[in-house]
Amino acid sequence: MSSNEFSDRYAARFGLPSMSCVEFDGFVQILERVAVKNKGFFIFKVGGERVGSIYAFVLSVSATKGVLIRKDACSIREGMVFLFCELERAGIYP
């Protein structure tokens, strides 16, 4: 299964037909719920000092599952797809 298919499956868990329907605000709300439920944290950072991959996404749910997901991405969409894909693969839900 591809990254896009995994991220679409994760989006479907929240009533969205596909990952392409996930807006950034909704994405942040979902990650906030995941972090709270799993006693972890979510960080989104824009690194202005970087030339490429200026967006950093970090999600830690180490308190419950021992999982740390990080992605430095060139676009916000790329990071969103990656995190949803990895959350679906790991079976981590809010």
Buried (B, 14 or more C-beta within 10 A) or exposed (E): EEBBEBBBBBBBEBEBEEBEEBEEEBBEEBBEBBBEEBEBBBEBEEEEEEEEBBBBBBBBBEEEBEBEBBBBBEEBBBBBBBBBBBBBBEEBBB
